[in-house]
Amino acid sequence: MTANWNAQWREQILPTLADETWDLIVIGGGISGAGIVREAARRGWRCLLLEQRDFAWGTSSRSSKMVHGGLRYIAKGQWRLTRDSVRERQRLLDEAPGLVEPMSFMMPHYRGGFPGPRVMGGLLSVYDALAGRRNHAFHDAQQLRFLAPGVKENGLLGGSCFVDALTDDARLVMRVLREARADGAVVLNGVRVTQLLREGGRVCGVQIEDCESGATLQLRSGVLAVATGAWAERLRPAEAAKQLRPLRGSHLLLPGWRLPVAQAFTFLHQRDRRPVFVFPWEGATVVGTTDLDHREDLDHSARISSDELDYLLTACQQQFPGAEVGVDDVLSTWSGVRPVVGSAAGAQQDKPSNETREHVLWQEPGCVTLAGGKLTTFRPQAI
């Protein structure tokens, strides 16, 4: 379709959706759904994507804005995830300059701390080998003080520098959707899928409701792909086991002048040894992220808790004590819910950060549900 996205086009296209059988209907307008419909459209399929709110409304506009390989996944033995992530990071850097931009990351090292420079250097060598290029260096304490004025100096040994990337996550979704439309896909928001249609034990389409007019339609499709993130289990058969473990990640936005950083910093929080980031973004400074079970209603926007606010402010005070950042310095916050597939132990035993970020596919005849995954690897997940 070459028509513009506007109200008149939407009013014209909605009544015609039921006039044909689609090769593929995708449910979910985040980065996963956008990636699926783009890859299918590139293969010549007649595709339709449906999103009940706005495109990228959920997790795909509330991420940490990072396109990264996941250095910590190496330590967990998740080699394939790291390999795929660093390769996709480079692909996005090549294909979307200006939207996906390289960012230098620095991890300071302190006497008696872990990981030390040697261990970190070894991890970064593996990281670079998976990416196919060397892209890290070590700076001693004197150099680091020049590169990062204000960083905690007590016991400072130096810092390991490596390169990942940042993006505007919502704009990335919109770009992928526009590429899908250029290849013939139809994408619509404000359309709720209320039911999957089944015939002879096979999913054959969906029943939809226009969120503006309330009109309902039944649409037929050869295959259905559900890519609704943390909501992925809602359209599954009632007898299917619950496997998703929604995890909330919250962030602080500070004025750039209040905590000026020229590159991203990553360090382990003194409370739980989780990695925390402080990085420049759009003229401001972002501090994130938390990682805890999200037990609130998924239909309501996730919000930061007082404990999370204290956790992130403590991180600032830990790494940049001279800045004395406090609650009055916070411009705004945002929180997203990660659609993590829980381990067998589930929430009763495993720490949230120990859960894998790899994606899984749940299949039934005529329907595939994508669960889990990362923003960086949306393309191979779609394939």
N, C-alpha and C positions, 0 to 999 in steps of 0.2 A: 504494500500500500504506500502511496506517495503523498496522500493527503496530510494536512497539518493536524496536530493534536489541538482540537478546539471543540467547543460545545456542540456546534452544528454538525461536525463530523461524527461525534459520539451519538447524537440523536439519530443520525441516518444509519449508522452501522449496527446499532444494537438490535433493531427488529430483524435484521437479515442474518444474524448469527446462526439461527436454527435452520437456515435454508440449505445448508450443506453439511456433509460429514467431514470433520477435521481429521487430518492425519494424527495430530497431536494437540492436546489441550494441556497447558501448564497452569497449575494453580500456585500463585505466589509471585509477587513482584519485587522481591529482594534480589540480591546478587546471584543467588543460586538459580532462581527461576529465570532471571534474565540470561544467565549463561546457557541454560538448557534450551530456551527458545531461540537464542542466536545460533547455537550449533546446529539445531534441527533445521532452521530456516536456510542456513548455508548449504544444507544437503538437499534442498529443494522440497522439503515437507511443507504442507499447508498447515500452519501453526497458529494457535490462539493462546494468548496469555491473559489470565484473569487475576486481578488483585482487588481485595475488598476495601482497602483503604487507599493510601497513596503509594506510589512506587517508592520503595526503600523506606517505608514508614517505620518498620520494626528495627531489627538488629542492624540492617545494612546502612542505616544512617546514624547509628549510635555505637559504632565500633571504636577501637583505639586509633583508627586512621592509618594503621600500619600495614604495609605490604612487606612481609618479612618471612624468612625461612624457618623461624622458630628454633633458635640456637639451643634452647633448653630441651628440645625434643631429642637431640643427639644423646644427652645424658640419660634419657629414658629409653634409649634403644630404638626410637622410632625413625629409623634411617630413611625409609621410603617417603614418609611424610616430609622430612627435612629436604630430601633430594628434590621431590616434586615442588616444594615451596620455593626453593632458591631458583629453580629453573623458571617457574612461572613469574617470580619476581623480576627476573631479567627480561622475560618476554614482555611484561607490562611496561617496564622501563623503556624498552625499544619501541613498543607500539603506541604508547600514550604519554609521550614527553609533555611536560607541563601539567598533566593531570596526575601522573605517578612520577615522583621526583626522588632521586637518591638522597639519603640523609646519613650523615656520619653519627655513629653511636659510640659512646665512651663508657667503659666500666672502670671506675676507680678501684684500686687495690690498696689494702691497708695491712699493716703488720699483724700477723696472726689471723687474718681473715681468709675466707674461702669463697670462691676459688682464687688462688694466687695467680701471679703473672704467668707462671709456667703452665699450670693446668689450663688457664684460659687460653694461652697461646696454642696449646695442643688442640683444644676444642675448635678454635678458630681456624686452625690448619685443616681440620676435617671439614668444617663448614665451607671453607674456600674450595677444597677439593671437590665437594659435591656440586658446587656452583661452577667449577671449571675455570676459576680465576682467583689469584691471590689478591686479597683486599683487606688486609689488617696490618696493624703496626702497634708497637708499644712505645709509650712516652713516659719518661722518668718523672719524678715528682716536680722538678724544676720546670720542665716543659708543660706539665699538666696545670701548674699554677698559672702559667701564662695563657694556656688554652681555655681554662675554666676558672676564672677568678671567682672566689666565693665558695668553692668546693671545700668540704671539710678537710683540714690539713693534718689533724692529729694522727700520727702513724702512717701518713700517706707514703706509699711506695711508688706510685705512678698510675698509669691507666692504659687499658687495652682499647684500641680504636678499631672499629669495623664498620661496614656499610650495609644498610638495609634501605628501605624506602617508605615514604609517606604518600597518602592520597586523600582526596576528598571522597569519602566512600559513597555518598549519595550521588554525586556527579558521575562517579564511575558506573553506578547502576544505570543512570540515564544514558550514558554513552553506549553501553552494551545494548540497551533496549532500542536505541535509535539505529544501531547497526543491524539488529534483528529486523526492524521494520524496513530498512533499506533492502533486505533480502526477501521481503514479502510477508513477514509475520504481522499479525494483528495483535495489538496489546491494549488492554483496557483496564482502568482502575475504577473504583466505586462499584464493583460487581462482586457479590458474595456467592460463593458456592455453598448451597444449603444441603446438597445430597449427591452422592454418587449413584449413578444408574447402573443396574446390573441385569444382565439377561443370561440365563443358562450358566450361572456361576462365574460370569466374566463381567468386568467393568466395561461399559460401553458408552459412557457419557456422563454428563453432570446436569443437575438442576441448578439454575442460577436465579438470583434476585438482584435487580438494579437498585442500588442503595439510594438513589435519588427519587425514582418514580415508584418503586415497589413492584414493578412489573416482573413477572417470572417467565422463564423460558427453559426448555429442555434441549440440550445440545448433544450431538452425537460425535464420538471420536473413536479412531482406531486404537489409540493408546492415550493413557492419562499419566501425567507426571505431577506429583505433589511435592512442592518445594516451599513449604510454609514455615520452615525454621522451627522455632520453639512450639509452634502450633501443629506440628506435623502429625501428631497422633489423633487429632480430632476427627479426621475422615477415615481412619483405619477401622477395620471390623471390630465390633464390640468385644469379641473374644481375644483379640490380639493382646499380648503382654505389653505392659507399659515399660518402655526402656529409656525414654528421654529424661534427662536430668537438667532442667533449666538452671543456668548459672548466671548470676548478675555481675556485671563489671561496671563500676562507676568511675567517673573522671571529674577533675576540677579544672576550671579555666581561670587563669590568673592574668592580670595585665602583664604584657611583655616587659614593661619597665620594672615591675615589682620583683620578678625573678627572671632576669635576662639570661638566656642560654643561646649559644650560637649553634649548638648541636644537641642531639639527644643524649641523655644520660640514663643508664640502666644500673641498678644496684639492688641488693637484697635487703628487704625490709627487716629491721632488727626484731620485729615482733614474731614473724613466722617464716622468715627466710624465703619469702616469695619475691620474684623480680618485680620491681616497680620502675616506671619510666617517667622522666621529665623531659619534655621536648618542645621546641618552638613550632607553632602552627598558626598560620593566618594572622601573624602579628601579635599573637598572644602566647602564653605558655600553658601547656597541658600537663597535668599530673594524673597518672593512672597506672594500673587499674586494680580494682579489687576482684575477688573471685570467691563468691559464696552462693549458696543455694537460694534461688528466688522462689519464694513460697506464696507470693501475692498473685492476684488475678492477672493472667496474661493479657486480657483485653484492656487493661489499664496501663498507661505508660509507666515504665519502671522508674523508680526514683531512688536517689541516694539516701541512705540511712545516716543517723547521727554517728554510729560506730564507724561507718565507712568514711565519713568526713574526717573524723578524728584520725583514722588510720592513714589517710593520704596527707593530712597536715603534718602528722608525725614523721612521715617519709621526707617531707620538705625540710623539716627541722633537723632531721638526722643527717641529710646530705649537704644542706646549705644552711648551717646554723646561723650564720651572720645575717641572713635575709630576714629572719624572724617573721616568717609568713604566718598569718593567722586567719581566722574565719572571716574577718572583715575585708580581707584582700580578695576573696573569691568573687569573681564576676558572675559565674554560673556553673552549673553542673549538668552532666548527662549520664544516663545509665542505659545499658543495653543488656539483653538477655541472650546468652549463648545457647544454642540448641545442641548441647552435648549429649552424646549417647553414653549412658552410665555403664559402668562395669558390672560384673555379676554381683559384686559386694554391695553396689549401690550406695546411697547416701548414708547408710548406717555405718560404714567403715571407711571408705576411701575419702581422702581429702579432695575437695573440688579440683585443685591444681594437679592432682595425680591422674585425673580422667584424660583419656586420649582425645585429641582433636581431629582424629581421622573420621571420615564420613562412612556411613553404611547405607545400603539399599534394602528396603523392605519391599517384597514383590508379592503380588497376587495377580491372577490372570487379567490382563488388560490395564494394569496400574503398577507404577513404580513410585515409591516414596523415598526421597532423599532426606537423610537425617544426619546431623553433625556437619563436620567440615569447617573450612576456614575461608575467609575472604580471598586470600592470596591464591588458593587452588580452585577457584570456582570453575575454571575452564576444564581441567581434567575431571572434576566431579561431574560436569555436564556431559562429557563424552562417555 
